[in-house]
Amino acid sequence: MKIVFAGTPEFAVPTLEQLLAAGHEVAAVLTQPDRPQGRKGVLTPSPVKQAAFVHGIAVLQPEKLRADFSGLAACGAELMVTCAYGQILTQEVLDLFPRGVWNIHASLLPAYRGAAPIPRAIIDGCTKTGITIMQTELGLDTGGILLQEEEEILPSDTCATLSARLSVRGARLIVRALDLIASGEPSLTPQGEGFVCRKVMRTQVDFSLPAPQVSALIRGLSPAPLAYASVGGLTINFYFAEAVSADESSPCGTVLSASPKRGLIVQCGEGAVRITRLQPAGGKVMNASDFLNGRKLTEGMRFDQPVL
């Protein structure tokens, strides 16, 4: 089929690659405009745009698609596939494609509609999530479901590792979906009642919470926008933490261990967390054992708690 692919981040790149490998004609790629990146603010194309250039595919980058979709209309495509594109589609855009617009969403809809389904599922302590292929309509992730597949959330998962697996699963599933669409009228399942998850933000850790919740927060916000806390005037970003047992006799946020051998262990409301990967403010990301070598972080120090 002649299609348009709309996507922006690295998460969407495997889908573009799988569509091409399956023999679909990608008439154009729709992606967000180049944005400044890094401390120097270098204007950088999206990962999807970079992949499109490798394959010699035309790229469309309207700042506001609702105001400028003439390039999309000129493609003459039958269908559009979207994956983390980043703009709301209007009815005028949906009407351009006689075989519909189909979205790859990283949750088991109707749960976790919206912009942050992967980190929210980890933060909420879910043990499974998945991919949904749905037909796009004007509502936010409310269209009929064509296909779904589950994905287990592992205790070792961060947002990065889970995203990587879901990205590959979504790419494979959309190829199956397009085969169904090409064969005739696809059978859709209407969504039931669901909920929209909030965007995630950089968050100060509340060590008064149970250790599994603290671990889930840290992993769900890793590698961005990150969870953090301050101790002894030093702010530390956390990249990975696991729940461990503790006698719970110390106040929440107390450093129970700060040795390179045992690692960085912090008391929580129930149990404790062992933080294994972190980044001191202004420094590089490192293993906790490397951070603790030569650092003036000692047992008994206490991380600041959020001000409620």
Secondary structure as UniProt FT lines:
FT   STRAND          2..7
FT   HELIX           10..12
FT   HELIX           13..21
FT   TURN            22..23
FT   STRAND          25..30
FT   STRAND          35..37
FT   TURN            38..41
FT   STRAND          42..44
FT   HELIX           47..54
FT   TURN            55..56
FT   STRAND          59..60
FT   HELIX           65..67
FT   HELIX           70..73
FT   TURN            74..75
FT   STRAND          79..83
FT   HELIX           91..94
FT   TURN            95..96
FT   TURN            98..99
FT   STRAND          101..105
FT   TURN            109..112
FT   STRAND          113..114
FT   HELIX           117..123
FT   TURN            124..125
FT   STRAND          128..135
FT   TURN            140..141
FT   STRAND          145..152
FT   TURN            155..156
FT   HELIX           159..183
FT   STRAND          196..197
FT   STRAND          203..204
FT   TURN            207..208
FT   HELIX           211..220
FT   TURN            221..225
FT   STRAND          227..231
FT   TURN            232..233
FT   STRAND          234..244
FT   TURN            252..253
FT   STRAND          254..259
FT   TURN            260..262
FT   STRAND          263..267
FT   STRAND          272..280
FT   TURN            281..282
FT   STRAND          286..287
FT   HELIX           288..292
FT   TURN            293..294
FT   TURN            299..300
//
